Amino acid sequence: QAIPATVSKEMYYVQAGSFQNVSDAEKLKAKLAFSGFEASIQTATIPDKGVWHRVRLGPYNDDEAGKTVISLKQNGIIATQVHAQ
């Protein structure tokens, strides 16, 4: 079986928000769960900016990530697609 050349091995997260306050991140995660989206909180230390709590969904392939961004937008949540590290 041939593997389609268009299949990308790159994975992405969909980031729905980033907060310095963990309770704000928890609130967004709960809002997402209520809308049927499973999210996680990834804590990151940003140089010169301190600790941030990122609310992310995924990882997804490019196509799934794009569809998830659109679904979130329909739920009033502006999200961005970011490369998985």
Buried (B, 14 or more C-beta within 10 A) or exposed (E): EEEEEEEEEEBBBBBBBBBEEEEBBBBBBEBBEEBEBEBEBBEEEEEEEEEBBBBBBBBBBBEBBBEBBEBBEEBEBEBBBBEEE
